[in-house]
């Protein structure tokens, strides 16, 4: 039974490796403009989440 388990693991590992290589081949390094856009969107998202948490905290402090 151990050989079937190791074969199964081996097959899964090979399939994962093939999929990983395929993904790495089709991806590309972002350009400067794309990087700055992602940076802005991420910063805005973090600011919104932080502001929401701050507002909830203030409301909680006012109620209790």
HELIX and SHEET records of a PDB file:
HELIX    1   1 UNK A    2  UNK A   26  1                                  25    
HELIX    2   2 UNK A   32  UNK A   63  1                                  32    
END                                                                             
